[in-house]
């Protein structure tokens, strides 16, 4: 949301940023902040082929290319804001595609592709522990240098259409009252997920029960808002998370991240459900 606000402001828009939490605690601050890039920016087309293939063609090619084009611009964007990314390590790239019938298919377009895992550098201004926390503080600092209005403890509740069917603004709750904020050009939705909404988790996530780490205000508000005006959900059969077994005697889980072929992960029924040797080992099949 902060990045979108800065970009809109830089392009001449008057921006109001609504934050549901009284104290900004986005999931970015809880993340490692790692970002995967092609080692050579000239390989962006090869990387786009790779991303398109591993999404099994369920994402339009145009969308994939827009994502990759934006991705390779990120390092310069961070540099412009006063910091830069450093290489964390080189994740392996599998040029084989897993097929549900347990066969593998080659991705010839990805042969020779090298990736880098990068995170924001630690500096005296941003000595925070995680890369995600450093990214958030960098963006927060940039917002404070602008005239972007930030309204904390203000929950967006409903998108409002005009007679043409266009989004004309948003109804939000602030200080116990509903307010209407008119949008001259548009509304950008960056409302997080639904990891703290039990009903949405039960309907959409395979593991049951599953617990969450992050902002407790992520209760699916944005999803419900866009559904109300006709939007549909997309790619709801997958989830990605670090593994953290939950022991009844403890409130928090115990994170496991073993990138080695000597270990396998199984569920309580003894079923294996992840490829432990890849950086994406925490993604569910």
Secondary structure, DSSP 8 states (H G I E B T S, - for coil): -HHHHHHHHHTT---EEE-SSSS---GGGGS---EEEESSGGGHHHHHHHHHHHTTT-S-HHHHHHHHHHHHHHHHHHHHTT--EEEEE------EEEETTTEEEE-GGGTT--EEEEEE---SS---SSHHHHHHHHHHHHHHTS--EEETTEEEEEEEE-TTS-EEEEEEEETTEEEEEE-SS---------TT-HHHHHHH-SSSS----S-TT-SSHHHHHHHHTT------S--B--EEE--TT-SS-EEE---STT---B-TTS-B---TTSTTTTB--
